[in-house]
Amino acid sequence: MRSTLEFQKKFIHALLTQDMLDGVFNSYNNIDRRLEVYRRNFMQGYCEALKKTYAMTAVCLGGDFYNVAVKYVCQNRPLAGQLFSTYGERFPDYIEQSEVKDLARLEWVLQAIIMAREDASDFCQIKSVFPENLLWQRRSDVAVFYSDYPVGELYKALRLEGINPKLNPNPSYYCIYRQEGVPVIFPISRAEYTVLNMLQSSMTIGQLFDILTFSQEMFGNILQKIFTTTFLKVKEIDDYSFATKCADL
């Protein structure tokens, strides 16, 4: 008879991989049949967790969703103490259809935006000027998203109207942000996507202008639209305090 520790390791491995234990532990009769109730509960729990995160993806995939989910769970062991809501980041990689894969990617970003925690002390409302001596950065509860398909419209159609329209390839850019605790999918232009994507890191306006190839007129129009929203936060630079900077805006 093998050690208790070894048995526990094999037991957990069997839950995660669906491997059989009969023949491994001959001293236990019908061990796989006994294990099945635990295996079903474990697998059902994580498949349902994936379905909550990828709800519209599940609608698109229909009955195939659970086949993909089981394959994912078997090949991606949940980490100890990991919440259901933080499990499933690589799930879209297991989906074959390109548009549904992108829909799943979008749903993962939506989940991340819901859970994001931005420090309010790093943010102030921009009023009318754009000080060149300040660093700007996209808020952590704001994301940008690109797809070869209009998956933002697909998500809205599924969620709001319960319909699954056929998608034609069409490069689409989105800004995703949280408004009163609810994620919003907002279509943006390719140029706006480029600027917001670059602002994942903190930059001055001068640094942005030096890197981008936009005309001065286009750059000015983008600044007026992006820098007068709540998508960005101000970061410390030089010896200015945050309170002083906000008072000067």
C-alpha positions as CSV (number, residue, x, y, z in Angstrom):
1,M,0.0,0.0,0.0
2,R,1.4,3.3,-1.0
3,S,1.9,6.3,1.3
4,T,-1.0,8.6,2.2
5,L,0.8,11.6,0.7
6,E,1.4,9.7,-2.6
7,F,-2.3,8.7,-2.7
8,Q,-3.4,12.3,-2.1
9,K,-1.1,13.5,-4.9
10,K,-2.5,10.9,-7.3
11,F,-6.1,11.8,-6.2
12,I,-5.6,15.5,-7.0
13,H,-3.9,14.7,-10.3
14,A,-6.9,12.5,-11.3
15,L,-9.3,15.3,-10.5
16,L,-7.4,17.7,-12.7
17,T,-6.6,15.4,-15.6
18,Q,-9.4,12.8,-15.6
19,D,-6.7,10.0,-15.5
20,M,-7.9,6.7,-14.1
21,L,-6.6,5.3,-10.8
22,D,-7.7,1.7,-11.1
23,G,-4.6,-0.3,-11.5
24,V,-2.5,2.3,-9.8
25,F,-3.9,1.6,-6.3
26,N,-5.0,-2.1,-6.5
27,S,-5.8,-2.2,-2.8
28,Y,-8.8,0.0,-3.4
29,N,-11.9,-1.5,-5.1
30,N,-13.6,0.5,-7.8
31,I,-11.6,3.6,-6.9
32,D,-12.4,5.4,-10.1
33,R,-16.2,4.9,-9.6
34,R,-15.7,6.3,-6.1
35,L,-13.7,9.2,-7.4
36,E,-16.3,10.1,-10.0
37,V,-18.5,12.2,-7.7
38,Y,-15.5,14.3,-6.7
39,R,-14.4,14.6,-10.3
40,R,-17.8,15.7,-11.5
41,N,-18.2,18.3,-8.8
42,F,-14.7,19.7,-9.4
43,M,-15.1,19.8,-13.2
44,Q,-18.6,21.2,-13.0
45,G,-17.5,24.0,-10.6
46,Y,-14.7,25.2,-12.9
47,C,-16.7,24.9,-16.1
48,E,-19.4,27.0,-14.5
49,A,-16.8,29.5,-13.4
50,L,-15.6,29.7,-17.0
51,K,-19.1,30.1,-18.2
52,K,-19.7,33.1,-15.9
53,T,-16.6,34.8,-17.2
54,Y,-17.3,33.8,-20.9
55,A,-21.1,34.0,-20.9
56,M,-21.6,35.3,-24.4
57,T,-18.8,33.0,-25.7
58,A,-20.8,30.1,-24.2
59,V,-23.9,31.3,-26.1
60,C,-21.9,31.3,-29.4
61,L,-20.3,27.9,-28.8
62,G,-23.5,26.3,-27.6
63,G,-23.0,22.6,-26.6
64,D,-19.3,22.8,-27.6
65,F,-18.5,25.2,-24.8
66,Y,-18.3,22.4,-22.1
67,N,-16.0,20.3,-24.4
68,V,-13.6,23.2,-24.7
69,A,-14.0,24.0,-21.0
70,V,-13.2,20.5,-19.9
71,K,-10.1,20.4,-22.2
72,Y,-9.0,23.7,-20.8
73,V,-9.4,22.7,-17.1
74,C,-7.6,19.4,-17.7
75,Q,-4.6,21.2,-19.2
76,N,-4.6,24.3,-16.9
77,R,-4.4,23.4,-13.3
78,P,-6.1,26.0,-11.0
79,L,-3.6,27.6,-8.6
80,A,-4.1,27.1,-4.9
81,G,-6.4,29.7,-3.5
82,Q,-7.2,31.1,-6.9
83,L,-10.7,32.6,-7.2
84,F,-13.1,31.4,-9.9
85,S,-13.2,35.0,-11.2
86,T,-9.5,35.0,-11.9
87,Y,-9.3,31.6,-13.5
88,G,-9.4,31.2,-17.3
89,E,-7.0,33.8,-18.9
90,R,-5.8,31.4,-21.6
91,F,-9.2,29.9,-22.3
92,P,-9.6,31.9,-25.6
93,D,-6.6,30.0,-27.0
94,Y,-8.6,26.8,-26.9
95,I,-11.3,28.2,-29.3
96,E,-10.9,27.5,-33.0
97,Q,-13.2,30.1,-34.6
98,S,-11.4,33.4,-34.9
99,E,-14.4,35.7,-34.2
100,V,-15.4,33.6,-31.1
101,K,-11.8,33.6,-29.9
102,D,-11.8,37.4,-30.1
103,L,-15.2,37.6,-28.3
104,A,-13.7,35.5,-25.5
105,R,-10.6,37.7,-25.4
106,L,-13.0,40.7,-25.1
107,E,-14.9,39.1,-22.2
108,W,-11.7,38.4,-20.3
109,V,-10.8,42.2,-20.6
110,L,-14.3,43.1,-19.4
111,Q,-13.7,40.8,-16.4
112,A,-10.4,42.5,-15.7
113,I,-11.9,45.9,-15.9
114,I,-14.6,45.0,-13.4
115,M,-11.9,43.8,-10.9
116,A,-9.4,46.6,-11.5
117,R,-8.7,48.9,-8.6
118,E,-7.5,52.4,-9.5
119,D,-6.1,54.7,-6.8
120,A,-8.4,57.8,-6.9
121,S,-5.6,60.0,-5.5
122,D,-3.8,59.6,-8.9
123,F,-6.6,61.1,-10.9
124,C,-8.0,64.6,-11.4
125,Q,-10.5,65.9,-14.0
126,I,-8.8,67.6,-16.9
127,K,-10.4,71.0,-17.6
128,S,-8.9,73.1,-20.4
129,V,-5.1,73.0,-20.7
130,F,-2.5,70.3,-21.2
131,P,0.6,71.0,-19.1
132,E,3.7,69.8,-20.8
133,N,5.5,69.2,-17.5
134,L,3.1,66.4,-16.5
135,L,3.3,62.6,-17.1
136,W,0.1,61.0,-18.4
137,Q,-0.9,57.4,-18.2
138,R,-4.0,55.3,-19.0
139,R,-5.9,54.3,-15.8
140,S,-5.6,50.7,-14.8
141,D,-9.4,50.4,-15.0
142,V,-9.3,51.4,-18.7
143,A,-8.2,49.1,-21.5
144,V,-8.0,49.2,-25.3
145,F,-8.9,46.3,-27.5
146,Y,-8.4,45.4,-31.2
147,S,-10.1,42.7,-33.2
148,D,-10.2,41.7,-36.9
149,Y,-14.0,41.5,-36.3
150,P,-16.6,43.9,-34.8
151,V,-16.8,41.7,-31.6
152,G,-18.0,44.7,-29.5
153,E,-21.1,44.8,-31.5
154,L,-21.4,41.0,-31.3
155,Y,-21.2,41.1,-27.6
156,K,-23.8,43.8,-27.3
157,A,-26.2,42.0,-29.7
158,L,-25.9,38.8,-27.7
159,R,-26.2,40.4,-24.3
160,L,-28.9,43.0,-25.0
161,E,-30.9,41.3,-27.9
162,G,-30.1,37.7,-27.5
163,I,-29.2,37.4,-31.2
164,N,-26.0,36.0,-32.7
165,P,-25.3,37.9,-36.0
166,K,-22.9,36.7,-38.6
167,L,-19.7,38.7,-38.5
168,N,-17.7,39.9,-41.5
169,P,-14.0,40.8,-41.0
170,N,-13.7,44.4,-40.2
171,P,-10.8,45.8,-38.1
172,S,-12.4,47.3,-34.9
173,Y,-10.9,49.3,-32.1
174,Y,-12.4,49.8,-28.6
175,C,-11.8,51.6,-25.4
176,I,-13.2,49.6,-22.4
177,Y,-13.7,51.4,-19.2
178,R,-15.9,51.2,-16.0
179,Q,-18.8,53.5,-15.4
180,E,-20.6,53.2,-12.1
181,G,-19.2,49.7,-11.7
182,V,-20.3,48.5,-15.1
183,P,-17.8,48.0,-18.0
184,V,-18.5,50.1,-21.1
185,I,-17.4,49.1,-24.7
186,F,-16.7,52.3,-26.6
187,P,-15.7,52.2,-30.3
188,I,-12.6,54.4,-31.1
189,S,-10.6,55.1,-34.2
190,R,-7.3,53.5,-35.0
191,A,-5.4,56.7,-34.1
192,E,-7.1,57.0,-30.7
193,Y,-6.4,53.3,-30.1
194,T,-2.7,53.9,-30.9
195,V,-2.4,56.8,-28.4
196,L,-4.3,55.1,-25.6
197,N,-2.3,51.9,-26.2
198,M,1.0,53.8,-25.9
199,L,-0.3,55.5,-22.7
200,Q,-0.1,52.1,-20.9
201,S,3.2,53.6,-19.8
202,S,3.5,57.1,-18.5
203,M,4.6,59.8,-21.0
204,T,4.6,63.5,-21.5
205,I,2.7,65.0,-24.4
206,G,6.0,65.9,-26.0
207,Q,7.2,62.3,-25.9
208,L,4.0,61.1,-27.5
209,F,4.3,63.7,-30.3
210,D,7.9,62.7,-31.0
211,I,7.0,59.0,-31.3
212,L,3.8,59.2,-33.3
213,T,3.7,59.9,-37.0
214,F,0.4,61.8,-37.0
215,S,0.1,65.3,-38.4
216,Q,0.1,68.1,-35.9
217,E,-3.6,68.7,-36.7
218,M,-4.6,65.1,-36.2
219,F,-2.5,64.9,-33.0
220,G,-4.2,68.0,-31.7
221,N,-7.7,66.6,-32.4
222,I,-6.9,63.4,-30.6
223,L,-5.5,65.2,-27.6
224,Q,-8.7,67.3,-27.3
225,K,-10.8,64.1,-27.3
226,I,-8.7,61.8,-25.1
227,F,-7.3,64.3,-22.7
228,T,-10.7,65.7,-21.8
229,T,-12.1,62.3,-20.7
230,T,-11.6,60.3,-17.5
231,F,-9.4,57.7,-19.2
232,L,-6.1,59.1,-17.9
233,K,-4.4,59.8,-14.7
234,V,-1.6,62.3,-13.8
235,K,1.6,61.1,-12.4
236,E,4.3,62.9,-10.4
237,I,7.1,64.7,-12.2
238,D,9.8,67.0,-11.0
239,D,9.0,68.6,-7.6
240,Y,5.4,69.3,-8.1
241,S,2.9,67.8,-5.7
242,F,-0.3,66.2,-7.0
243,A,-2.4,68.8,-5.2
244,T,-0.5,71.7,-6.7
245,K,-0.8,70.2,-10.2
246,C,-4.6,69.7,-9.9
247,A,-5.0,73.3,-8.6
248,D,-3.2,74.6,-11.7
249,L,-5.3,72.7,-14.3
